Amino acid sequence: MSDMHLHLEEHVKSSDLLTDIVIGMSDGLTVPFALAAGLSGAVQDNVNLVWIAGIAEICAGSIAMGLGGYLAGKTEQDHYKSELKREYWEINHKRQFEIDEVKQVFLEWGLSEQVADEATNEIIKDDKRWVDFMMKYELGLEEPNPKRASKSAFNIGLSYIVGGLIPLTPYFFVSDSLTGLKISAIITLMCLYIFGYFKSKMTGVNPWSGGLKVMLIGAVAAAFAFGLAKLIEG
């Protein structure tokens, strides 16, 4: 039983980590790439400006994304605590109604009337067990990890930085921004495709089409930014 518990905990933690990485990397690869492409179209002879602005965007973006992940985690915790408090109030002030709800859950599982009554009577002997049962099987809520918000902020922020440095790196080694854009486009589009491929594979979507969609989104964003910069410059 303990082995199964550890397996489930590890599965949940891995899922949370993968979700954070996907959120951070998807924006990290796309936004700085589009920004660098736009700047390349506007300041072709000033490659330093491209990577300086790119670094500034990565710093700001990683903080914003990390903060978003933190607030999402805190909101989940606050929601769970609010519903938990409400359930305790309901079993004290609407006891029979809550008992009927427990029984209804068992009946929906396919238990007979007699077995459902016995299971209900067993559950309601302990208020904590009763509330935990209702939180999980009536409301579909699992108690969030109290450290989830801070971990999510760190994971998303770091993933954004890693993703953002990929399209920006070529600009450190070239003398003009257009050359940097060409190299950056090749590297970033390849990374976007690989990222989209594995992301789609994990979610059960066709990985080949999923990778292509992610790559096209990045390409369109960069092309639009570049074209808009050239249009304004012209």
C-alpha positions as CSV (number, residue, x, y, z in Angstrom):
1,M,0.0,0.0,0.0
2,S,2.8,2.4,0.9
3,D,4.5,1.6,-2.4
4,M,1.4,2.6,-4.3
5,H,1.1,5.8,-2.3
6,L,4.7,6.7,-3.2
7,H,4.0,5.9,-6.8
8,L,0.9,8.2,-6.9
9,E,2.7,11.0,-5.2
10,E,5.7,10.8,-7.6
11,H,3.2,10.8,-10.5
12,V,1.5,13.9,-9.3
13,K,4.7,15.8,-8.6
14,S,6.1,14.8,-12.1
15,S,2.8,16.0,-13.7
16,D,3.1,19.4,-11.9
17,L,6.7,19.8,-12.9
18,L,6.0,19.0,-16.6
19,T,3.1,21.4,-16.6
20,D,5.3,24.2,-15.3
21,I,8.0,23.4,-17.8
22,V,5.5,23.5,-20.7
23,I,4.1,26.8,-19.6
24,G,7.5,28.4,-19.1
25,M,9.2,27.0,-22.2
26,S,6.4,27.7,-24.6
27,D,6.4,31.4,-23.9
28,G,10.2,31.5,-23.3
29,L,10.9,30.2,-26.8
30,T,8.2,32.3,-28.6
31,V,8.2,35.8,-27.0
32,P,11.9,36.6,-27.0
33,F,12.2,35.1,-30.5
34,A,9.5,37.4,-31.8
35,L,11.0,40.4,-30.0
36,A,14.4,39.7,-31.4
37,A,13.0,39.3,-34.8
38,G,11.1,42.6,-34.6
39,L,14.2,44.4,-33.4
40,S,16.3,42.8,-36.1
41,G,14.0,44.4,-38.7
42,A,14.2,47.8,-37.1
43,V,17.9,48.0,-36.1
44,Q,19.9,45.8,-38.5
45,D,23.3,47.4,-37.7
46,N,22.9,47.4,-34.0
47,V,23.0,43.8,-32.8
48,N,23.9,44.9,-29.3
49,L,20.6,46.5,-28.9
50,V,18.8,43.2,-29.8
51,W,20.5,41.1,-27.2
52,I,20.3,43.8,-24.5
53,A,16.6,44.2,-25.1
54,G,16.2,40.5,-25.3
55,I,17.9,39.9,-21.9
56,A,15.7,42.7,-20.4
57,E,12.6,40.9,-21.8
58,I,13.7,37.5,-20.5
59,C,14.3,39.0,-17.0
60,A,10.9,40.7,-17.0
61,G,9.1,37.8,-18.6
62,S,10.5,35.2,-16.2
63,I,9.5,37.3,-13.2
64,A,6.0,37.9,-14.6
65,M,5.5,34.2,-15.6
66,G,6.8,33.1,-12.2
67,L,4.6,35.5,-10.4
68,G,1.6,34.2,-12.4
69,G,2.5,30.6,-11.4
70,Y,2.8,31.6,-7.8
71,L,-0.6,33.4,-7.8
72,A,-2.3,30.5,-9.5
73,G,-0.9,28.1,-6.8
74,K,-2.0,30.4,-4.0
75,T,-5.5,30.8,-5.6
76,E,-5.8,27.0,-5.7
77,Q,-4.8,26.7,-2.0
78,D,-7.2,29.5,-1.0
79,H,-10.1,27.9,-3.0
80,Y,-9.4,24.5,-1.3
81,K,-9.4,26.1,2.2
82,S,-12.6,28.0,1.5
83,E,-14.4,24.8,0.3
84,L,-13.0,22.9,3.3
85,K,-14.4,25.5,5.7
86,R,-17.8,25.4,4.0
87,E,-17.9,21.6,4.2
88,Y,-17.3,21.6,7.9
89,W,-20.0,24.2,8.3
90,E,-22.4,22.1,6.3
91,I,-21.9,18.8,8.2
92,N,-22.6,20.8,11.4
93,H,-25.6,22.8,10.2
94,K,-27.0,20.7,7.4
95,R,-26.1,17.3,8.7
96,Q,-28.9,15.2,7.2
97,F,-28.5,16.8,3.8
98,E,-24.8,16.0,3.8
99,I,-25.4,12.4,4.9
100,D,-27.8,12.0,2.0
101,E,-25.0,13.4,-0.3
102,V,-22.6,10.8,0.9
103,K,-25.1,8.0,0.3
104,Q,-25.8,9.3,-3.1
105,V,-22.1,9.1,-4.0
106,F,-22.1,5.4,-3.0
107,L,-25.2,4.8,-5.0
108,E,-23.7,6.3,-8.1
109,W,-20.8,4.0,-7.7
110,G,-23.3,1.1,-8.1
111,L,-23.5,0.0,-4.4
112,S,-26.8,-1.5,-3.2
113,E,-29.1,0.5,-0.9
114,Q,-28.0,-1.6,2.1
115,V,-24.3,-1.4,1.4
116,A,-24.5,2.3,0.7
117,D,-26.2,2.8,4.1
118,E,-23.5,0.8,5.9
119,A,-20.7,2.7,4.1
120,T,-22.3,6.1,4.8
121,N,-22.7,5.3,8.5
122,E,-19.0,4.3,8.6
123,I,-17.9,7.5,6.9
124,I,-19.8,9.9,9.1
125,K,-18.4,8.5,12.3
126,D,-15.4,10.8,11.9
127,D,-15.9,14.5,10.8
128,K,-12.4,14.8,9.2
129,R,-12.8,11.6,7.2
130,W,-16.3,12.7,6.3
131,V,-15.2,16.1,5.0
132,D,-12.2,14.7,3.2
133,F,-14.5,12.2,1.5
134,M,-16.8,15.0,0.4
135,M,-14.0,17.2,-0.8
136,K,-12.6,14.5,-3.0
137,Y,-15.6,12.7,-4.3
138,E,-18.3,15.3,-4.3
139,L,-16.3,18.4,-5.2
140,G,-13.4,16.6,-7.0
141,L,-10.8,18.6,-5.0
142,E,-7.4,17.3,-3.9
143,E,-5.6,19.1,-1.1
144,P,-2.8,21.1,-2.9
145,N,0.8,20.9,-1.8
146,P,1.5,24.0,0.4
147,K,4.8,24.4,-1.3
148,R,3.3,24.1,-4.8
149,A,3.0,27.9,-5.4
150,S,6.7,28.7,-4.7
151,K,7.9,25.6,-6.6
152,S,5.7,26.5,-9.6
153,A,7.0,30.1,-9.6
154,F,10.6,28.8,-9.7
155,N,10.0,26.1,-12.3
156,I,8.1,28.4,-14.7
157,G,10.5,31.3,-14.3
158,L,13.6,29.1,-14.8
159,S,11.9,27.4,-17.9
160,Y,11.2,30.8,-19.3
161,I,14.8,31.8,-19.0
162,V,16.1,28.6,-20.5
163,G,13.6,28.9,-23.4
164,G,14.3,32.6,-23.9
165,L,18.1,32.2,-24.1
166,I,17.8,29.8,-27.1
167,P,16.7,32.3,-29.7
168,L,18.8,35.1,-28.2
169,T,22.2,33.2,-28.0
170,P,23.1,33.6,-31.7
171,Y,23.1,37.4,-31.4
172,F,26.0,37.3,-29.0
173,F,28.3,35.9,-31.8
174,V,27.4,37.9,-34.9
175,S,28.1,41.5,-36.0
176,D,24.7,42.3,-37.5
177,S,21.2,41.5,-36.4
178,L,19.9,40.0,-39.7
179,T,22.6,37.3,-39.6
180,G,21.7,36.6,-35.9
181,L,18.0,36.4,-36.9
182,K,18.8,33.8,-39.6
183,I,20.7,31.6,-37.2
184,S,18.2,32.2,-34.4
185,A,15.3,31.2,-36.7
186,I,16.9,27.9,-37.6
187,I,17.7,27.0,-34.0
188,T,14.5,28.2,-32.5
189,L,12.2,26.7,-35.0
190,M,13.9,23.3,-34.6
191,C,13.6,23.6,-30.8
192,L,9.9,24.7,-31.1
193,Y,9.2,21.6,-33.2
194,I,11.0,19.3,-30.8
195,F,9.2,20.9,-27.8
196,G,5.8,20.7,-29.6
197,Y,6.5,17.1,-30.5
198,F,7.1,15.9,-27.0
199,K,4.4,18.1,-25.5
200,S,1.9,16.6,-27.9
201,K,3.2,13.1,-27.2
202,M,2.6,13.6,-23.5
203,T,-0.9,14.9,-24.0
204,G,-1.9,12.2,-26.4
205,V,-2.1,14.4,-29.5
206,N,-0.4,13.4,-32.8
207,P,3.2,14.5,-32.1
208,W,4.1,15.2,-35.7
209,S,1.2,17.7,-36.2
210,G,1.6,19.0,-32.7
211,G,5.2,19.8,-33.3
212,L,4.4,21.5,-36.6
213,K,1.7,23.6,-35.0
214,V,4.0,24.9,-32.2
215,M,6.7,25.6,-34.8
216,L,4.3,27.5,-37.0
217,I,3.0,29.6,-34.2
218,G,6.5,30.7,-33.3
219,A,7.3,31.4,-37.0
220,V,4.2,33.5,-37.5
221,A,4.8,35.5,-34.4
222,A,8.4,36.3,-35.4
223,A,7.5,37.0,-39.0
224,F,4.7,39.4,-37.9
225,A,7.0,41.2,-35.5
226,F,9.7,41.5,-38.2
227,G,7.3,42.7,-40.8
228,L,5.7,45.2,-38.5
229,A,9.1,46.7,-37.5
230,K,10.1,47.0,-41.2
231,L,6.7,48.6,-41.9
232,I,7.1,51.2,-39.1
233,E,10.7,51.9,-40.1
234,G,9.7,52.4,-43.7
